Amino acid sequence: MGWVVNTPGTVVWLEDDTGRTYPLTQAFRRFRQDVHDAVGQEFGHASRDAGFIVRVRGLKAGSKLQLKAVAETGVHVLSEISCSTLPLDPVGAARWLFAVGTPLADMHRRVPQIDEPLLGPLIARRQAVWDELPLEGRALGQLPAEPAVSVIVPLYGRIDFVEHQLIEFSRDPGFQQQAELIYVIDDPKLLDSFPALAESLHRLYRLPMRWVWGSVNRGFSGANNLGVRVARAPRLMFLNSDAFPQRPGWLKPLLDVLDRHPRIGAVGPRLTFADGAIQHAGMEFMRREELGVWVNHHPFMGLDPLLDPHAGLTRLPAITGACLAMRRADFERIGGWDTGYLIGDFEDSDLCLKLRAEGLDIAYLPDVQLTHLERQSFKLLGQDEFRTRVVLYNAVRHQTRWAGLIDQPVAPAPLDA
Protein backbone atom coordinates (compact mmCIF):
# COMPACT_ATOMS: atom_id res chain seq x y z
CA MET A 1 0.00 0.00 0.00
CA GLY A 2 1.12 3.54 -0.56
CA TRP A 3 0.38 6.59 -2.65
CA VAL A 4 1.44 8.02 -5.95
CA VAL A 5 0.44 11.09 -7.94
CA ASN A 6 1.47 11.37 -11.55
CA THR A 7 0.76 13.43 -14.61
CA PRO A 8 -1.30 11.80 -17.41
CA GLY A 9 1.79 11.10 -19.49
CA THR A 10 3.58 9.15 -16.75
CA VAL A 11 3.24 5.39 -16.30
CA VAL A 12 3.66 3.87 -12.82
CA TRP A 13 3.89 0.21 -11.81
CA LEU A 14 5.22 -2.21 -9.23
CA GLU A 15 8.16 -4.49 -10.00
CA ASP A 16 9.67 -7.31 -7.93
CA ASP A 17 13.32 -8.31 -7.75
CA THR A 18 12.87 -10.94 -10.48
CA GLY A 19 11.68 -8.34 -12.97
CA ARG A 20 8.00 -9.22 -12.89
CA THR A 21 5.76 -6.17 -13.17
CA TYR A 22 2.37 -5.47 -11.63
CA PRO A 23 0.26 -2.61 -13.02
CA LEU A 24 -1.60 -0.31 -10.67
CA THR A 25 -4.64 -0.29 -12.95
CA GLN A 26 -6.19 -3.08 -10.82
CA ALA A 27 -5.31 -1.47 -7.50
CA PHE A 28 -7.90 -0.33 -4.99
CA ARG A 29 -7.63 3.47 -5.07
CA ARG A 30 -8.76 5.86 -2.39
CA PHE A 31 -8.64 9.50 -1.45
CA ARG A 32 -5.72 10.58 0.75
CA GLN A 33 -6.38 13.93 2.38
CA ASP A 34 -2.75 14.36 3.44
CA VAL A 35 -1.49 13.84 -0.12
CA HIS A 36 -4.15 16.08 -1.60
CA ASP A 37 -3.26 18.85 0.85
CA ALA A 38 0.42 18.52 -0.01
CA VAL A 39 0.32 18.36 -3.82
CA GLY A 40 -3.25 19.16 -4.80
CA GLN A 41 -2.45 22.64 -6.09
CA GLU A 42 0.31 21.27 -8.32
CA PHE A 43 -1.43 18.15 -9.66
CA GLY A 44 -5.10 19.15 -9.39
CA HIS A 45 -7.64 16.36 -9.86
CA ALA A 46 -4.88 13.75 -10.33
CA SER A 47 -4.25 13.87 -6.58
CA ARG A 48 -7.80 12.83 -5.68
CA ASP A 49 -7.19 9.06 -5.72
CA ALA A 50 -3.54 9.02 -4.75
CA GLY A 51 -3.79 6.22 -2.18
CA PHE A 52 -3.60 2.63 -3.39
CA ILE A 53 -3.73 -0.91 -2.06
CA VAL A 54 -2.81 -3.67 -4.46
CA ARG A 55 -2.89 -7.45 -4.03
CA VAL A 56 0.25 -9.08 -5.49
CA ARG A 57 0.58 -12.84 -5.84
CA GLY A 58 3.70 -14.99 -5.80
CA LEU A 59 6.08 -12.97 -3.65
CA LYS A 60 8.23 -14.61 -0.99
CA ALA A 61 9.31 -13.24 2.36
CA GLY A 62 12.30 -10.96 1.89
CA SER A 63 11.45 -10.15 -1.73
CA LYS A 64 11.97 -6.56 -2.80
CA LEU A 65 9.13 -4.65 -4.41
CA GLN A 66 9.73 -1.32 -6.11
CA LEU A 67 7.35 1.42 -7.16
CA LYS A 68 8.58 2.68 -10.52
CA ALA A 69 7.62 5.37 -12.99
CA VAL A 70 8.65 6.13 -16.54
CA ALA A 71 8.52 9.61 -17.95
CA GLU A 72 10.38 11.66 -20.58
CA THR A 73 13.38 11.78 -18.25
CA GLY A 74 13.61 7.98 -17.99
CA VAL A 75 12.71 5.27 -15.45
CA HIS A 76 12.62 6.30 -11.81
CA VAL A 77 12.46 4.18 -8.65
CA LEU A 78 10.05 6.04 -6.38
CA SER A 79 10.06 3.66 -3.43
CA GLU A 80 11.15 0.18 -2.34
CA ILE A 81 9.92 -2.21 0.34
CA SER A 82 11.01 -5.60 1.63
CA CYS A 83 8.12 -8.08 1.91
CA SER A 84 7.24 -9.91 5.10
CA THR A 85 4.84 -12.76 5.81
CA LEU A 86 1.16 -12.39 6.58
CA PRO A 87 -0.04 -14.40 9.61
CA LEU A 88 -1.70 -17.70 8.67
CA ASP A 89 -4.27 -17.20 11.42
CA PRO A 90 -7.25 -15.44 9.77
CA VAL A 91 -7.83 -13.11 12.72
CA GLY A 92 -4.16 -12.15 12.89
CA ALA A 93 -4.11 -11.58 9.13
CA ALA A 94 -7.28 -9.49 9.39
CA ARG A 95 -5.76 -7.31 12.11
CA TRP A 96 -2.81 -6.60 9.83
CA LEU A 97 -4.97 -5.96 6.76
CA PHE A 98 -7.55 -3.80 8.50
CA ALA A 99 -4.77 -1.65 9.96
CA VAL A 100 -4.07 -0.51 6.41
CA GLY A 101 -6.07 2.67 6.55
CA THR A 102 -9.28 2.90 4.53
CA PRO A 103 -12.30 5.03 5.41
CA LEU A 104 -15.19 2.93 6.66
CA ALA A 105 -17.35 4.22 3.82
CA ASP A 106 -14.93 2.65 1.30
CA MET A 107 -14.61 -0.78 2.93
CA HIS A 108 -17.48 -2.24 0.89
CA ARG A 109 -15.45 -1.56 -2.27
CA ARG A 110 -12.17 -2.75 -0.81
CA VAL A 111 -13.28 -6.06 0.76
CA PRO A 112 -14.09 -7.95 -2.49
CA GLN A 113 -10.94 -6.69 -4.16
CA ILE A 114 -8.34 -6.94 -1.38
CA ASP A 115 -9.48 -8.60 1.85
CA GLU A 116 -11.79 -11.47 0.87
CA PRO A 117 -9.35 -13.00 -1.67
CA LEU A 118 -6.75 -13.19 1.12
CA LEU A 119 -8.82 -14.01 4.19
CA GLY A 120 -11.22 -16.43 2.50
CA PRO A 121 -8.48 -18.98 1.66
CA LEU A 122 -6.94 -18.60 5.13
CA ILE A 123 -10.32 -19.34 6.75
CA ALA A 124 -10.82 -22.34 4.45
CA ARG A 125 -7.27 -23.58 5.15
CA ARG A 126 -7.85 -23.47 8.90
CA GLN A 127 -11.10 -25.41 8.57
CA ALA A 128 -9.83 -28.06 6.14
CA VAL A 129 -8.56 -30.27 8.97
CA TRP A 130 -11.56 -29.97 11.30
CA ASP A 131 -13.18 -33.26 10.29
CA GLU A 132 -9.92 -35.10 10.95
CA LEU A 133 -9.39 -33.74 14.46
CA PRO A 134 -10.20 -35.99 17.44
CA LEU A 135 -13.30 -35.34 19.50
CA GLU A 136 -13.34 -35.43 23.27
CA GLY A 137 -16.45 -35.54 25.38
CA ARG A 138 -18.60 -37.28 27.90
CA ALA A 139 -22.24 -38.08 28.57
CA LEU A 140 -23.40 -37.39 32.12
CA GLY A 141 -26.48 -39.24 33.28
CA GLN A 142 -29.01 -41.17 31.22
CA LEU A 143 -29.95 -39.12 28.16
CA PRO A 144 -33.29 -39.91 26.45
CA ALA A 145 -33.00 -43.03 24.29
CA GLU A 146 -34.89 -41.36 21.42
CA PRO A 147 -34.83 -37.59 22.04
CA ALA A 148 -37.34 -35.43 20.22
CA VAL A 149 -34.88 -32.53 20.01
CA SER A 150 -31.16 -31.96 20.50
CA VAL A 151 -30.46 -28.67 22.29
CA ILE A 152 -27.01 -27.47 21.21
CA VAL A 153 -25.27 -24.78 23.29
CA PRO A 154 -21.80 -23.48 22.25
CA LEU A 155 -19.53 -22.28 25.05
CA TYR A 156 -16.95 -19.56 24.48
CA GLY A 157 -15.24 -17.24 26.93
CA ARG A 158 -17.28 -17.97 30.05
CA ILE A 159 -19.23 -20.82 31.60
CA ASP A 160 -20.93 -19.20 34.58
CA PHE A 161 -24.24 -19.01 32.69
CA VAL A 162 -24.47 -22.79 32.42
CA GLU A 163 -25.78 -23.24 35.94
CA HIS A 164 -28.53 -20.68 35.33
CA GLN A 165 -29.64 -22.63 32.27
CA LEU A 166 -29.58 -25.92 34.14
CA ILE A 167 -31.72 -24.45 36.91
CA GLU A 168 -34.41 -23.63 34.34
CA PHE A 169 -34.06 -26.90 32.44
CA SER A 170 -34.28 -28.97 35.64
CA ARG A 171 -37.62 -27.31 36.48
CA ASP A 172 -39.07 -28.31 33.11
CA PRO A 173 -40.44 -31.89 32.89
CA GLY A 174 -41.04 -31.51 29.17
CA PHE A 175 -37.42 -30.59 28.59
CA GLN A 176 -36.20 -33.60 30.53
CA GLN A 177 -38.50 -35.95 28.63
CA GLN A 178 -37.85 -34.60 25.13
CA ALA A 179 -34.44 -32.99 25.01
CA GLU A 180 -30.89 -34.17 24.56
CA LEU A 181 -28.70 -31.38 25.99
CA ILE A 182 -25.31 -30.88 24.32
CA TYR A 183 -22.72 -28.32 25.39
CA VAL A 184 -20.01 -27.66 22.81
CA ILE A 185 -16.75 -26.37 24.29
CA ASP A 186 -15.40 -23.89 21.73
CA ASP A 187 -12.62 -22.31 23.73
CA PRO A 188 -9.45 -24.19 24.76
CA LYS A 189 -9.23 -22.05 27.90
CA LEU A 190 -12.44 -23.70 29.15
CA LEU A 191 -11.20 -27.26 28.71
CA ASP A 192 -9.59 -27.44 32.14
CA SER A 193 -12.58 -26.08 34.06
CA PHE A 194 -15.77 -27.09 32.28
CA PRO A 195 -15.61 -30.91 32.55
CA ALA A 196 -15.28 -30.68 36.36
CA LEU A 197 -18.01 -28.03 36.51
CA ALA A 198 -20.31 -30.20 34.41
CA GLU A 199 -19.76 -33.11 36.77
CA SER A 200 -20.62 -31.08 39.85
CA LEU A 201 -23.66 -29.45 38.23
CA HIS A 202 -24.93 -32.82 37.08
CA ARG A 203 -24.68 -34.18 40.62
CA LEU A 204 -26.50 -31.10 41.92
CA TYR A 205 -29.35 -30.83 39.40
CA ARG A 206 -29.48 -34.46 38.16
CA LEU A 207 -30.04 -33.26 34.60
CA PRO A 208 -28.47 -35.51 31.94
CA MET A 209 -26.18 -33.74 29.48
CA ARG A 210 -23.38 -34.32 27.05
CA TRP A 211 -20.34 -32.17 26.34
CA VAL A 212 -17.99 -32.29 23.38
CA TRP A 213 -14.71 -30.60 22.46
CA GLY A 214 -13.44 -30.63 18.88
CA SER A 215 -9.72 -29.89 19.52
CA VAL A 216 -9.86 -26.28 18.22
CA ASN A 217 -11.94 -23.12 18.41
CA ARG A 218 -14.38 -23.32 15.50
CA GLY A 219 -16.47 -20.21 16.02
CA PHE A 220 -20.23 -20.04 16.51
CA SER A 221 -21.13 -21.78 13.25
CA GLY A 222 -18.45 -24.44 13.56
CA ALA A 223 -19.42 -25.19 17.15
CA ASN A 224 -23.07 -25.60 16.18
CA ASN A 225 -22.11 -27.90 13.31
CA LEU A 226 -19.99 -29.96 15.69
CA GLY A 227 -22.92 -30.24 18.07
CA VAL A 228 -25.06 -31.61 15.26
CA ARG A 229 -22.40 -34.25 14.53
CA VAL A 230 -22.97 -35.83 17.94
CA ALA A 231 -26.71 -35.06 18.14
CA ARG A 232 -29.25 -37.88 17.74
CA ALA A 233 -32.63 -36.14 17.47
CA PRO A 234 -34.59 -35.36 14.29
CA ARG A 235 -35.04 -31.74 15.39
CA LEU A 236 -32.42 -29.26 16.49
CA MET A 237 -32.57 -26.34 18.90
CA PHE A 238 -29.61 -23.96 18.71
CA LEU A 239 -29.37 -21.95 21.93
CA ASN A 240 -26.88 -19.39 23.22
CA SER A 241 -25.38 -20.01 26.63
CA ASP A 242 -26.70 -16.63 27.84
CA ALA A 243 -30.34 -17.35 26.89
CA PHE A 244 -32.71 -18.59 29.62
CA PRO A 245 -36.30 -19.83 29.41
CA GLN A 246 -38.69 -17.74 31.46
CA ARG A 247 -41.05 -20.65 32.21
CA PRO A 248 -41.28 -24.40 31.71
CA GLY A 249 -42.82 -25.80 28.55
CA TRP A 250 -41.04 -23.44 26.17
CA LEU A 251 -39.72 -26.14 23.83
CA LYS A 252 -42.96 -27.86 22.85
CA PRO A 253 -44.68 -24.90 21.12
CA LEU A 254 -41.61 -24.34 18.94
CA LEU A 255 -41.38 -28.01 18.02
CA ASP A 256 -45.11 -28.11 17.33
CA VAL A 257 -44.63 -25.35 14.74
CA LEU A 258 -42.16 -27.54 12.87
CA ASP A 259 -44.53 -30.51 13.07
CA ARG A 260 -47.60 -28.63 11.82
CA HIS A 261 -45.94 -26.46 9.17
CA PRO A 262 -43.72 -28.38 6.74
CA ARG A 263 -42.99 -25.16 4.81
CA ILE A 264 -41.44 -23.51 7.88
CA GLY A 265 -37.68 -24.10 7.91
CA ALA A 266 -36.84 -22.40 11.20
CA VAL A 267 -38.73 -20.87 14.10
CA GLY A 268 -37.61 -18.73 17.00
CA PRO A 269 -39.21 -17.11 20.08
CA ARG A 270 -39.26 -13.60 21.43
CA LEU A 271 -36.13 -12.71 23.39
CA THR A 272 -36.03 -9.99 26.02
CA PHE A 273 -33.28 -8.21 27.88
CA ALA A 274 -32.91 -8.74 31.61
CA ASP A 275 -35.02 -5.60 32.19
CA GLY A 276 -37.90 -7.08 30.18
CA ALA A 277 -37.53 -4.98 27.04
CA ILE A 278 -37.54 -6.67 23.64
CA GLN A 279 -34.16 -7.81 22.37
CA HIS A 280 -35.44 -9.91 19.46
CA ALA A 281 -38.84 -10.03 17.80
CA GLY A 282 -37.56 -11.08 14.40
CA MET A 283 -34.89 -9.61 12.13
CA GLU A 284 -35.01 -7.67 8.90
CA PHE A 285 -32.36 -6.41 6.49
CA MET A 286 -31.62 -2.69 6.46
CA ARG A 287 -29.52 -0.83 3.90
CA ARG A 288 -26.79 1.41 5.32
CA GLU A 289 -26.18 3.62 2.31
CA GLU A 290 -23.36 5.55 3.97
CA LEU A 291 -21.44 2.28 4.34
CA GLY A 292 -22.64 0.55 1.18
CA VAL A 293 -23.85 -2.58 3.04
CA TRP A 294 -26.97 -4.38 4.17
CA VAL A 295 -27.03 -5.07 7.92
CA ASN A 296 -29.22 -7.17 10.20
CA HIS A 297 -31.72 -5.05 12.08
CA HIS A 298 -33.90 -5.81 15.12
CA PRO A 299 -36.76 -3.38 14.49
CA PHE A 300 -38.44 -3.64 17.91
CA MET A 301 -35.38 -3.77 20.15
CA GLY A 302 -35.85 -1.86 23.41
CA LEU A 303 -39.64 -1.71 23.25
CA ASP A 304 -42.03 -3.10 25.82
CA PRO A 305 -43.24 -6.57 24.70
CA LEU A 306 -46.78 -5.15 24.77
CA LEU A 307 -45.78 -3.11 21.71
CA ASP A 308 -44.77 -6.16 19.70
CA PRO A 309 -47.10 -5.98 16.65
CA HIS A 310 -46.91 -9.73 16.03
CA ALA A 311 -49.81 -11.40 17.80
CA GLY A 312 -49.01 -14.99 16.84
CA LEU A 313 -46.91 -17.16 14.58
CA THR A 314 -45.56 -14.82 11.89
CA ARG A 315 -43.46 -15.20 8.74
CA LEU A 316 -40.45 -12.84 8.83
CA PRO A 317 -37.26 -12.31 6.77
CA ALA A 318 -34.95 -13.82 9.42
CA ILE A 319 -34.58 -14.70 13.10
CA THR A 320 -31.66 -14.76 15.49
CA GLY A 321 -29.53 -17.84 16.03
CA ALA A 322 -29.56 -17.24 19.78
CA CYS A 323 -32.63 -19.51 19.97
CA LEU A 324 -33.59 -21.22 16.73
CA ALA A 325 -35.33 -24.54 16.09
CA MET A 326 -35.25 -26.47 12.81
CA ARG A 327 -35.46 -29.98 11.43
CA ARG A 328 -32.27 -31.97 11.07
CA ALA A 329 -33.27 -32.98 7.53
CA ASP A 330 -33.44 -29.32 6.48
CA PHE A 331 -30.17 -28.60 8.26
CA GLU A 332 -28.41 -31.32 6.30
CA ARG A 333 -30.07 -30.30 3.03
CA ILE A 334 -28.66 -26.76 3.21
CA GLY A 335 -25.23 -27.86 4.45
CA GLY A 336 -25.52 -26.56 8.00
CA TRP A 337 -24.14 -23.31 9.33
CA ASP A 338 -21.71 -21.45 7.08
CA THR A 339 -18.26 -21.23 8.67
CA GLY A 340 -16.74 -18.73 6.26
CA TYR A 341 -17.47 -15.58 8.26
CA LEU A 342 -14.68 -13.91 10.20
CA ILE A 343 -15.14 -14.35 13.98
CA GLY A 344 -18.92 -13.92 13.84
CA ASP A 345 -21.87 -11.88 12.57
CA PHE A 346 -24.48 -12.70 9.92
CA GLU A 347 -24.25 -16.45 10.51
CA ASP A 348 -27.86 -16.71 11.67
CA SER A 349 -29.27 -14.60 8.85
CA ASP A 350 -27.12 -16.61 6.43
CA LEU A 351 -28.75 -19.78 7.74
CA CYS A 352 -32.20 -18.25 7.32
CA LEU A 353 -31.42 -17.17 3.76
CA LYS A 354 -30.20 -20.69 2.96
CA LEU A 355 -33.59 -22.01 4.05
CA ARG A 356 -35.46 -19.33 2.14
CA ALA A 357 -33.45 -20.16 -0.98
CA GLU A 358 -34.90 -23.68 -0.65
CA GLY A 359 -38.42 -22.30 -0.59
CA LEU A 360 -38.90 -22.51 3.19
CA ASP A 361 -40.30 -19.83 5.47
CA ILE A 362 -38.76 -18.33 8.59
CA ALA A 363 -41.18 -17.98 11.50
CA TYR A 364 -41.35 -16.05 14.76
CA LEU A 365 -43.46 -17.24 17.72
CA PRO A 366 -43.98 -14.48 20.32
CA ASP A 367 -45.97 -16.83 22.55
CA VAL A 368 -42.64 -18.26 23.73
CA GLN A 369 -40.28 -15.89 25.51
CA LEU A 370 -36.72 -16.25 26.81
CA THR A 371 -34.32 -13.83 28.47
CA HIS A 372 -31.17 -13.18 26.45
CA LEU A 373 -28.22 -11.31 27.88
CA GLU A 374 -27.04 -10.80 24.28
CA ARG A 375 -23.53 -11.78 23.26
CA GLN A 376 -21.89 -11.59 26.66
CA SER A 377 -19.13 -13.98 25.59
CA PHE A 378 -18.74 -12.28 22.21
CA LYS A 379 -17.99 -8.96 23.90
CA LEU A 380 -14.76 -10.48 25.17
CA LEU A 381 -13.44 -9.94 21.63
CA GLY A 382 -13.61 -6.18 22.03
CA GLN A 383 -15.63 -3.35 20.52
CA ASP A 384 -12.85 -1.33 18.87
CA GLU A 385 -12.38 -0.19 15.27
CA PHE A 386 -11.07 -3.61 14.30
CA ARG A 387 -14.38 -5.08 15.43
CA THR A 388 -16.22 -2.53 13.26
CA ARG A 389 -14.18 -3.54 10.22
CA VAL A 390 -14.87 -7.21 10.91
CA VAL A 391 -18.59 -6.42 10.81
CA LEU A 392 -18.17 -4.62 7.48
CA TYR A 393 -16.11 -7.50 6.08
CA ASN A 394 -18.81 -9.97 7.05
CA ALA A 395 -21.59 -7.69 5.79
CA VAL A 396 -19.96 -7.53 2.36
CA ARG A 397 -19.52 -11.29 2.27
CA HIS A 398 -23.14 -11.77 3.38
CA GLN A 399 -24.65 -9.47 0.76
CA THR A 400 -22.43 -10.87 -1.99
CA ARG A 401 -23.60 -14.41 -1.19
CA TRP A 402 -27.24 -13.39 -1.09
CA ALA A 403 -27.48 -10.74 -3.80
CA GLY A 404 -30.97 -10.87 -5.25
CA LEU A 405 -32.54 -12.33 -2.11
CA ILE A 406 -31.49 -10.07 0.73
CA ASP A 407 -33.12 -7.04 -0.89
CA GLN A 408 -36.41 -8.81 -1.59
CA PRO A 409 -38.94 -7.52 0.94
CA VAL A 410 -40.69 -10.11 3.09
CA ALA A 411 -43.78 -8.55 4.59
CA PRO A 412 -44.64 -9.98 8.02
CA ALA A 413 -47.50 -12.38 7.51
CA PRO A 414 -49.50 -14.28 10.14
CA LEU A 415 -49.36 -18.07 9.87
CA ASP A 416 -51.86 -20.56 11.22
CA ALA A 417 -50.85 -21.43 14.78
MARMARKE-896295 format. One record per residue (C-alpha): residue in one letter; x, y negated, z negated. Coordinates in steps of 0.05 Angstrom, whole numbers, padded with zeros to 5 digits, always signed. Layout:
% residues N
AXYZ ...
% end
This chain:
% residues 417
M+00000+00000+00000 G+00022-00071+00011 W+00008-00132+00053 V+00029-00160+00119 V+00009-00222+00159 N+00029-00227+00231 T+00015-00269+00292 P-00026-00236+00348 G+00036-00222+00390 T+00072-00183+00335 V+00065-00108+00326 V+00073-00077+00256 W+00078-00004+00236 L+00104+00044+00185 E+00163+00090+00200 D+00193+00146+00159 D+00266+00166+00155 T+00257+00219+00210 G+00234+00167+00259 R+00160+00184+00258 T+00115+00123+00263 Y+00047+00109+00233 P+00005+00052+00260 L-00032+00006+00213 T-00093+00006+00259 Q-00124+00062+00216 A-00106+00029+00150 F-00158+00007+00100 R-00153-00069+00101 R-00175-00117+00048 F-00173-00190+00029 R-00114-00212-00015 Q-00128-00279-00048 D-00055-00287-00069 V-00030-00277+00002 H-00083-00322+00032 D-00065-00377-00017 A+00008-00370+00000 V+00006-00367+00076 G-00065-00383+00096 Q-00049-00453+00122 E+00006-00425+00166 F-00029-00363+00193 G-00102-00383+00188 H-00153-00327+00197 A-00098-00275+00207 S-00085-00277+00132 R-00156-00257+00114 D-00144-00181+00114 A-00071-00180+00095 G-00076-00124+00044 F-00072-00053+00068 I-00075+00018+00041 V-00056+00073+00089 R-00058+00149+00081 V+00005+00182+00110 R+00012+00257+00117 G+00074+00300+00116 L+00122+00259+00073 K+00165+00292+00020 A+00186+00265-00047 G+00246+00219-00038 S+00229+00203+00035 K+00239+00131+00056 L+00183+00093+00088 Q+00195+00026+00122 L+00147-00028+00143 K+00172-00054+00210 A+00152-00107+00260 V+00173-00123+00331 A+00170-00192+00359 E+00208-00233+00412 T+00268-00236+00365 G+00272-00160+00360 V+00254-00105+00309 H+00252-00126+00236 V+00249-00084+00173 L+00201-00121+00128 S+00201-00073+00069 E+00223-00004+00047 I+00198+00044-00007 S+00220+00112-00033 C+00162+00162-00038 S+00145+00198-00102 T+00097+00255-00116 L+00023+00248-00132 P-00001+00288-00192 L-00034+00354-00173 D-00085+00344-00228 P-00145+00309-00195 V-00157+00262-00254 G-00083+00243-00258 A-00082+00232-00183 A-00146+00190-00188 R-00115+00146-00242 W-00056+00132-00197 L-00099+00119-00135 F-00151+00076-00170 A-00095+00033-00199 V-00081+00010-00128 G-00121-00053-00131 T-00186-00058-00091 P-00246-00101-00108 L-00304-00059-00133 A-00347-00084-00076 D-00299-00053-00026 M-00292+00016-00059 H-00350+00045-00018 R-00309+00031+00045 R-00243+00055+00016 V-00266+00121-00015 P-00282+00159+00050 Q-00219+00134+00083 I-00167+00139+00028 D-00190+00172-00037 E-00236+00229-00017 P-00187+00260+00033 L-00135+00264-00022 L-00176+00280-00084 G-00224+00329-00050 P-00170+00380-00033 L-00139+00372-00103 I-00206+00387-00135 A-00216+00447-00089 R-00145+00472-00103 R-00157+00469-00178 Q-00222+00508-00171 A-00197+00561-00123 V-00171+00605-00179 W-00231+00599-00226 D-00264+00665-00206 E-00198+00702-00219 L-00188+00675-00289 P-00204+00720-00349 L-00266+00707-00390 E-00267+00709-00465 G-00329+00711-00508 R-00372+00746-00558 A-00445+00762-00571 L-00468+00748-00642 G-00530+00785-00666 Q-00580+00823-00624 L-00599+00782-00563 P-00666+00798-00529 A-00660+00861-00486 E-00698+00827-00428 P-00697+00752-00441 A-00747+00709-00404 V-00698+00651-00400 S-00623+00639-00410 V-00609+00573-00446 I-00540+00549-00424 V-00505+00496-00466 P-00436+00470-00445 L-00391+00446-00501 Y-00339+00391-00490 G-00305+00345-00539 R-00346+00359-00601 I-00385+00416-00632 D-00419+00384-00692 F-00485+00380-00654 V-00489+00456-00648 E-00516+00465-00719 H-00571+00414-00707 Q-00593+00453-00645 L-00592+00518-00683 I-00634+00489-00738 E-00688+00473-00687 F-00681+00538-00649 S-00686+00579-00713 R-00752+00546-00730 D-00781+00566-00662 P-00809+00638-00658 G-00821+00630-00583 F-00748+00612-00572 Q-00724+00672-00611 Q-00770+00719-00573 Q-00757+00692-00503 A-00689+00660-00500 E-00618+00683-00491 L-00574+00628-00520 I-00506+00618-00486 Y-00454+00566-00508 V-00400+00553-00456 I-00335+00527-00486 D-00308+00478-00435 D-00252+00446-00475 P-00189+00484-00495 K-00185+00441-00558 L-00249+00474-00583 L-00224+00545-00574 D-00192+00549-00643 S-00252+00522-00681 F-00315+00542-00646 P-00312+00618-00651 A-00306+00614-00727 L-00360+00561-00730 A-00406+00604-00688 E-00395+00662-00735 S-00412+00622-00797 L-00473+00589-00765 H-00499+00656-00742 R-00494+00684-00812 L-00530+00622-00838 Y-00587+00617-00788 R-00590+00689-00763 L-00601+00665-00692 P-00569+00710-00639 M-00524+00675-00590 R-00468+00686-00541 W-00407+00643-00527 V-00360+00646-00468 W-00294+00612-00449 G-00269+00613-00378 S-00194+00598-00390 V-00197+00526-00364 N-00239+00462-00368 R-00288+00466-00310 G-00329+00404-00320 F-00405+00401-00330 S-00423+00436-00265 G-00369+00489-00271 A-00388+00504-00343 N-00461+00512-00324 N-00442+00558-00266 L-00400+00599-00314 G-00458+00605-00361 V-00501+00632-00305 R-00448+00685-00291 V-00459+00717-00359 A-00534+00701-00363 R-00585+00758-00355 A-00653+00723-00349 P-00692+00707-00286 R-00701+00635-00308 L-00648+00585-00330 M-00651+00527-00378 F-00592+00479-00374 L-00587+00439-00439 N-00538+00388-00464 S-00508+00400-00533 D-00534+00333-00557 A-00607+00347-00538 F-00654+00372-00592 P-00726+00397-00588 Q-00774+00355-00629 R-00821+00413-00644 P-00826+00488-00634 G-00856+00516-00571 W-00821+00469-00523 L-00794+00523-00477 K-00859+00557-00457 P-00894+00498-00422 L-00832+00487-00379 L-00828+00560-00360 D-00902+00562-00347 V-00893+00507-00295 L-00843+00551-00257 D-00891+00610-00261 R-00952+00573-00236 H-00919+00529-00183 P-00874+00568-00135 R-00860+00503-00096 I-00829+00470-00158 G-00754+00482-00158 A-00737+00448-00224 V-00775+00417-00282 G-00752+00375-00340 P-00784+00342-00402 R-00785+00272-00429 L-00723+00254-00468 T-00721+00200-00520 F-00666+00164-00558 A-00658+00175-00632 D-00700+00112-00644 G-00758+00142-00604 A-00751+00100-00541 I-00751+00133-00473 Q-00683+00156-00447 H-00709+00198-00389 A-00777+00201-00356 G-00751+00222-00288 M-00698+00192-00243 E-00700+00153-00178 F-00647+00128-00130 M-00632+00054-00129 R-00590+00017-00078 R-00536-00028-00106 E-00524-00072-00046 E-00467-00111-00079 L-00429-00046-00087 G-00453-00011-00024 V-00477+00052-00061 W-00539+00088-00083 V-00541+00101-00158 N-00584+00143-00204 H-00634+00101-00242 H-00678+00116-00302 P-00735+00068-00290 F-00769+00073-00358 M-00708+00075-00403 G-00717+00037-00468 L-00793+00034-00465 D-00841+00062-00516 P-00865+00131-00494 L-00936+00103-00495 L-00916+00062-00434 D-00895+00123-00394 P-00942+00120-00333 H-00938+00195-00321 A-00996+00228-00356 G-00980+00300-00337 L-00938+00343-00292 T-00911+00296-00238 R-00869+00304-00175 L-00809+00257-00177 P-00745+00246-00135 A-00699+00276-00188 I-00692+00294-00262 T-00633+00295-00310 G-00591+00357-00321 A-00591+00345-00396 C-00653+00390-00399 L-00672+00424-00335 A-00707+00491-00322 M-00705+00529-00256 R-00709+00600-00229 R-00645+00639-00221 A-00665+00660-00151 D-00669+00586-00130 F-00603+00572-00165 E-00568+00626-00126 R-00601+00606-00061 I-00573+00535-00064 G-00505+00557-00089 G-00510+00531-00160 W-00483+00466-00187 D-00434+00429-00142 T-00365+00425-00173 G-00335+00375-00125 Y-00349+00312-00165 L-00294+00278-00204 I-00303+00287-00280 G-00378+00278-00277 D-00437+00238-00251 F-00490+00254-00198 E-00485+00329-00210 D-00557+00334-00233 S-00585+00292-00177 D-00542+00332-00129 L-00575+00396-00155 C-00644+00365-00146 L-00628+00343-00075 K-00604+00414-00059 L-00672+00440-00081 R-00709+00387-00043 A-00669+00403+00020 E-00698+00474+00013 G-00768+00446+00012 L-00778+00450-00064 D-00806+00397-00109 I-00775+00367-00172 A-00824+00360-00230 Y-00827+00321-00295 L-00869+00345-00354 P-00880+00290-00406 D-00919+00337-00451 V-00853+00365-00475 Q-00806+00318-00510 L-00734+00325-00536 T-00686+00277-00569 H-00623+00264-00529 L-00564+00226-00558 E-00541+00216-00486 R-00471+00236-00465 Q-00438+00232-00533 S-00383+00280-00512 F-00375+00246-00444 K-00360+00179-00478 L-00295+00210-00503 L-00269+00199-00433 G-00272+00124-00441 Q-00313+00067-00410 D-00257+00027-00377 E-00248+00004-00305 F-00221+00072-00286 R-00288+00102-00309 T-00324+00051-00265 R-00284+00071-00204 V-00297+00144-00218 V-00372+00128-00216 L-00363+00092-00150 Y-00322+00150-00122 N-00376+00199-00141 A-00432+00154-00116 V-00399+00151-00047 R-00390+00226-00045 H-00463+00235-00068 Q-00493+00189-00015 T-00449+00217+00040 R-00472+00288+00024 W-00545+00268+00022 A-00550+00215+00076 G-00619+00217+00105 L-00651+00247+00042 I-00630+00201-00015 D-00662+00141+00018 Q-00728+00176+00032 P-00779+00150-00019 V-00814+00202-00062 A-00876+00171-00092 P-00893+00200-00160 A-00950+00248-00150 P-00990+00286-00203 L-00987+00361-00197 D-01037+00411-00224 A-01017+00429-00296 
% end
